[in-house]
Amino acid sequence: MSRWELPIKQGHMDKPDGIYYQNMTMKDVKERLKKDDIIIIPIGSTETHGAHSPYGEDTLIATRLAEAVAERTGCTVAMPTWYGSHPMHHLGMPGTIVMPDDTFIAMLRAIIAGFWNVGFRKQILLNAHGQEYIIPTAIQEFGKKYQVPALILHVTWFEAISKRILDKAHGGPFDTTWIHADEGETSLALNLFPEMIKMEDAVDTHPKGVLPPEHFDQPGRGLNRPIAWYSNIGAAGSECLCFPEGVVGSPTLAAASKISDAVEDLLDYLVKLHDDVLKTYPTGKLPDKMTMRPKEEIEA
């Protein structure tokens, strides 16, 4: 029996239904903080995902996951970051908006600080784009700069279920290796925002690495290979030169059913994370012994 209603029918960003912080009034937020002081901050990007998928696919993944968790738990969701950091091989790809790393880090640090000041001092940064290598830097910079009690957590969704998104050769559900805008990612999109996917326009490409594949891990690090996908320059060609279609793989093979069980497990995990945080630190309570700043100074 399904634990979640998939595919998801619609989003919440334009609805005053108690999901998004930006759609709430000051009174709404004050009342909400009395019950649940966790906020999920979806972190996405704007980048080319082929002719069949929207440019905002990564952001939509993060928001639809966050919305489902908020509906189930009562936590709050922030409006997403629509622009993100990108690896070098994304540079120059038409449709992809690349945020400079220092700007991206500073933006995330400011967002964390702003929500801390509101009262959301337990934050889950939910990432859905290939920038998992840089988000921890923003969290650490926030911690070092302000040194205030807080619980700031980063989850990149494909790392949370890395073993569930492998190809069949490695025990997963897919015929091809998960890369970008391909069989795997399109299957996920068909679960979370099927109304935006145009499968009739899907075009396959045939990626081939420069070096033998046993050196490199795929997103999620599910194969435990020595080198992460982002830990290189030169092992993959420029996207705009090698894959002008905006696809690295075979989206025509996508089907919502291939990843629906994994999506349910992912949502279950995110709910458990939320619940474990509130069980450990009930509303209004925070970790102690994490800063040497005087309590009076922090309260001021």
N, C-alpha and C positions, 0 to 999 in steps of 0.2 A: 504493500500500500504506500502510495506517495506521501511523503511528509510535507512537501511544499507544492504549491500550485505552479507547475511549469507546463508550457512556456508562460512567462510573465506577460500579462496583458497590457499594462500601461505603466507609465512612470508617475512621479509625484511632484516634479519640480515647480509646477504652476498651480499647486493646490494648497489651500490653508488647512491641511488635515493633520497637523501635529507631527510632521516628519522633518521638514527643513527649517533650520534656524532662521534663515533669511525671510521666511514667510510668517514668522511669529512676531508678536508684539513684545514689548518689555515685560508686561504682566505675564504673558504666556511663558516666557523664558524663566522668570522668577518662580513660577509655580512648578515648572518642569524640573528645575534644579533641586527642588525639595524631594523629588521622587527618584530621579536618575540623573547623575551629573557626568555621564559619559557622552561624548560626542564622537561620531565617526566622520572623518574628513576624507572624502573620496579624492584620489589623486590620479589624474588621467593625462591625456595628451590630445593634440590635434595632429593627425598624420594620415597619410595615404594608406587605405586598406583595400585597394582594388576597385574595380568598377561595380562590385556587388555590395560593398559595405560602406557605411558612412565614415567620414573623416574623424568623427568623434567617438569611434567605436570603443577605444580604451576607457574613455570617460564614462560612457554609457554602461560599460561592464561594471565599473566601480560603483556608480550611483544605483543601478538596479539591485546589486548585491546589498548595498548599505540600506536601501529602502526596505528590502525584505526583512532584514535583521531588525530595523527600527520598528516595523509593524509588529514583529513578534515580541520584542522586548520592551519597547517604550523609550528607548534612547533617542537622541537627537542626531540628525544628519546635517552637516554643513554643505552648502552649495560647493560643487567640485572645482578643482583647478583644471582648467581646460587646456593648459599649455604645460609642457614638461621638458625635462632634460632628454637629450638624445645622444646615442653613440656616434662616432665619427662617420660611420658608413651611411647614416641617414642624411648627412648634409647634402643640400642641393635638390632633394626630392621635391618636386612640385606638389603642393598641398600639405606638406609637413612643416609645421611651425616650430622651430627649434629655439628653446629658451636657453640662454647662456647659463652655464652651471652655477656661477656665482650669484646670478640673479635669481635662479630657481631656489637655491639654498636660502638666500635672504628672504624670499617670499614665503617659503614654508616656515622659517623661523618666526617671521612676523605673524603668520596665521596662528601658529601654536601660542605665541605670546598673547595675541588678541583674545583667543578663546579662553586662555587661562585667566585673563583679567575679567572676563565676563563671569567666570565661575565654573567653566568646564575644565576642571583640572585633571580629568582622566580622558585621554584622547587616543583614539585608534586611527592611525593614518592608513587607509586602505588603498593600496596601489594596484593599478591594473595595466601598467605600461612598463616597458623594459628600461626602468630607471631605478631598479631596486638597489643599485650600487651607490646611489647618492643620497637617498632619503635619510639613512642613518646619520650622515654628516650633518644634516639640518637639525636633527634631534639633539645630537651631541653639542652643536653650537648653541642651541637654545639653553641646554642645561648648563653649559659653562658660562654663558653670558649672564644668565639671570639667577641661577642657583636657588631656585624656589622649589618647594615640595610639589611634586606632580607625578603622574604616571602616564608616560607617553609611549605608545606601542606602535610598531610598524608591521603591517602584514601585506605582503605581495601575494595576491590570491593564488598564482600558479605555483608558488613555493609551498603553500599550505596543502596542496593536493598533488604534489609533483609526481608521485607514483601512479596517479590516476590519469595522467595525460601523456603517457608514453605510447609508442607505437606497439603493434602486436608482437613484433620481434622481441620486445622487452617487457611483455606482459600487460600492455595497455590496450585500449580499444580502437586505436587508429591505424589505418593502413600506412600512413606516412608520418614522419617525424614532425613534431610541433615546431613551427618556426614563426611565421607571420602571415596573418590574413588568409590562412590556409584551411585545411580540413578541420583541425582542432579548434582554432579560434573562431571560425565561422560556425562550427557546431555549437560553441558556447553562445555566440550571438543569437542563434536560432532559439535558444532557451530563454534569453534575457530580453531581447528586443526584436522578435521576429518580424514585426511590422516594418522594420527599417532595412531588412536584408532582401536583395533582389537576386535570387539565385540564377535567374535566367541570364544575368550578365556576368556570371562567374567565369574566370579564365584561369587555367592552371599554368604554372611554370615548373621548371625542373632544376632545383638548386643542386649545386655540386661544390663541395668545399675544395680549397686549395691544398690543404694538408689532409692526411688520413683522419677519418672521423673519430677514432678512438681517443684523440687528444682533447676533444671539445665536448662540453656538456651543453644540453639544450636548456631553454628557459625552465626554471624550477629546480634545476640541478638534480633531476631525478635519476640520472645515470651515474652520478658520482665520479665523473671523469675529471682529470686534473685541472683543466682550464675552463673557466666560465665563459659563456658566450660573449660577454662584454670585456673579457680580460685579454684583449689583443687589438692590434691594428695590423691590417694586411692579410689576415687569414680569411677575410671576406671582402669582396669588391664593393664598390660604391653602389648603393641601392638604385640610384637613378640611372646608372650605366648598365648594371647587370639585370635589374628587375624593374623596368619602367612601368610594368603593369601594376606595380604596387603590391604584388603578391609574391610570397616566397613559399611555394608549395601548391597544394591541390584542393582549393575550396569546393570544387565540383563534387568531391567525395563527402562533403559535410552532411551531417544529420543530427538533429537535436538529440535523438535517442542515444547517440554515441557517448555523450558526456552528461546526460541528465542525472544519473545516479551520483556522479562525482560532484555536480553542482549542489545536489541536496546535502552531500557530506560536507561540502565547503560551507554552506549556510549553517548547518548544524555546528560546525566548528566555531564559526564567528559568534553564534549565539552562546556557545559554551564559554568562549573567551569573555564575552560581555558579562555573563553570569558569574564567572570565577572572579572577575575584577570586583564586582559589587559584593560578592561574598567575602572577599578578603579585605576590601576597603569599602564599607557601606557608604551610602551617600553622605558627603560632608567630611569623610575621613580620608587621610592621605598617608603615603609612606613617610616615616620619620627617619632620622639619622641619615639623611641624604644631602644635607646642606649644613655648612658651618655659619650661615648667616643667622643673626639673632632673630628670634621669633617676632619680636616687636617690629623689627625693620621689615620683615616680610609682610606682616599684617598691614603696616602703613603703606 
